């Protein structure tokens, strides 16, 4: 296992890690904003464990499922985005959004281009118009989720350049950037299409372990290969 790289682990291995942690007197904490169980020594963190989003840990780290769990996801990249609504692990709605936002020759989004250039050409104005509509349509879908369902958790992945345009759209998303039930998706999203939505949802229902350099040495005995988990899920 490489330090800093998340690795899928089983529930049994997670429980063994908790026992190991207790035995060696290491400190633990739950970072709610990242939904991670953190193991540390007196100097720094050793392990960060991304927990299944449909579970909550008790004071010892043991997991319990959340009853009636409503999850809404949104993933945004320049020119393409996807939203999805899930109830107790079942996808009940999804949509992919596309827009003419990328300059063909430069391969960069019009929003990013405007940080250094003007917007006088007709093509630029067209891309800007499509960009505005792009965020409006995304947020209209999210607003509908908020209206129709009691969303437990909102999950998002959005580049820094696009983030202020997403938040500042009219309508805006149905949550603030500091909302307690808003969590950033802890996995890389390259192309937010339907297949990626399925893959990310499966990962969010699993347990992933990330070790620091110090943690890699301490937890070396737990670095054996894990059995395959169907669809990336352990629940």
N, C-alpha and C positions, 0 to 999 in steps of 0.2 A: 504494500500500500504506500502511496506517495503522500507526504504531508501536505495538507491544504486541499486535498482532493476528496470530495464526498464519496463514500462507498455505501452501497446498499447492504444492510445487515438484517438479520432475522430478529424477531421479538425475543427469542431465547438468548441470542447473543447480547441484546440490549440489557436483559435482566441480569446476565452474567457480569456485564460491565458495572451495573449498579451494585452488585455484591462485592466486586473487586474494589470499587470506589469506597464503599463502607468499610471494608476490611482494612484498607490502607489510610483511612482517616482523611480522605481528600474532601475539599469543599465542593458544594454543588449549588446551582441556582437555576431558575427558570426565566429565560428572557422572553417575555410575552410578545414583544414586538416582532421577534423573529421566530417564535414558537420553537425555541431550542432549549434543550437541557445542556447546561454547561458544567464541565468538570474542571477544577483548577487546583493547583497547589498554592503555596504561599507566594509564588512569584508571578505566575501567569496561567492562562487557560491551557488545558491539556487536550480536552476533547469538546467538540460542539456536536450535539446530536439533534438533527432536525427530526422532530416528532411528527407522526401523522396528524394532519390538521383536524381530523374528526375525533381527536382524543385530547385529554388534559392530564397532566401528571399531578400526583399528590406531593406532599412534602418530601417523600423519599424517592420520587421519580417514577413510581408505579403508574401505569396508564389506565384510564377509564374512558370508554367511549362517550361522546356527547350525544344525548338523546335528541332526535329530531334535528339533525344537522343540515343546514342550508348553506351551500357554498356557491359563490359567484366568482368567476375568474375573468380577467381581461388582460390580454397581452397585446402590446402595440409596438410595431416597428414602422419605419417610413413606408407608406403605401400599402401596408397590410396589417390587419388586426383580427383578433378573434375574441368572442365572449362565450361563456358557457355557464349554465346553471345546473347544479347537482343537488339532489336531495337524498341524503343517506347513502351516498356513493353512486347513485344512478344519474346519468346525464339525461336531463329532461328538456334542455334547450341549448342550442348553439347557433352561432352565426359568424361568418367570415366577412370582413369588410375590406374593400380594396379602393385605392384612389390613385390618380395620376399625380404623384408627388415627387417622383425622382427624375432629375435631369438626365437624359439618355447618355450623353457623352461623358459627363463628369461622374455619373453614378452616385450622386449625393442628393439628399432631399432638398426641396426648394426652401424649406425653413432653415436648414443649415446653410444653404447657399446665401440667403439674405443677410447672414451675419457679416459677410464680406462684400456683397455686391448689391446692386440696385434691383428694382422690380419693374422696370419700364416696359419690357417686351410683353407682347400678348401671351406668349407661352408661359411666362412667369406668372402673369395675372391668373391664367387658367389653373395653373398648379396651386396657387394660393387659394383660389376659390374651392378647388377640390379638397384641399387640406382642411379648410374650415368645415365643409360638409362631412368630411371623413370623421372628425371628432364629434360633430353634432349627432351623427347616426350612431356612433358607439355609445355616447352618453344617453341617447334616447332609449337604447336597449337596456342599459344599466338602470336607468330610472324606472323602466317597466319592471325589471326584476325587483327593485326596491318596493314598488307599489304592490306587486302581486304576491311576494313571498317575504317571510320573516328571515332575512339573510343573517346567518350567524357570523360568517366570515367572508370578507372581500379579499381576494388575492389579485395582485397585479404584477406585471412586468412591463416596464416602459423606459425607453432611453431618456437620459437627462435632457437632451435637446427637445424632445417632444413633450416631456412632463408638464411644463408650464402651459402649453397649448391645450393639453388634455384637461388640466384643472380649470383653465380659463375659458373653456368652450361655453357656448350658450345653446342648449342647457349644459350645466356643469355635471360632473359625476355625482352620484347620490351619497358621497362621503367626503370628508375633508382629509387633507394630507396627514392630519394628526389623529384620525379616528382610531379608537382603541381596537376595533375589529378589522382594521386594514393591515394586511401583511404582504410584504414584498416576496414574490416567488423566489426561493433560494437556488434556482437552477437556471442555467443559461438557456435562453430562448432565441434561436436563430431565425426561424420562419414560423410565425404564429398562425398556422393553418389548423384545419380540423384534426389532422394526425398528431400535431404537436400538442393540441389541447388534450387529447386522450392520453398522450404520454406523460404530460406534466401532471394531470389529475392522478394518474397511477402513482407517480413519484410522491405526490403530496399525501397519499394514503400509506406510505411506507416509512421506514426508519433509515436515515442516512447518517453515517458517522464521518466526521472530519477531525483529523488529528493534527496537532502542532508538531514541530520537530521533537519537542520534549515528550509530548504525548505518544508519539510514534515509538519512542524507546520504551516508555513505561508500559504501554498496552501492546507490546510486540506479540505477546502470547495470544492475543485476540485477532491477529491478522491472518488467520487461516482462511482459505477460500470458503465462501458461503454456498450452500445449496441454492439452486435456481429457485426464484420465487415467481410464480405464475403472474404474468402481466405486470411485474414489478410491484405487486401488492403483497402485504403480509397480514391483511385483515379480511 
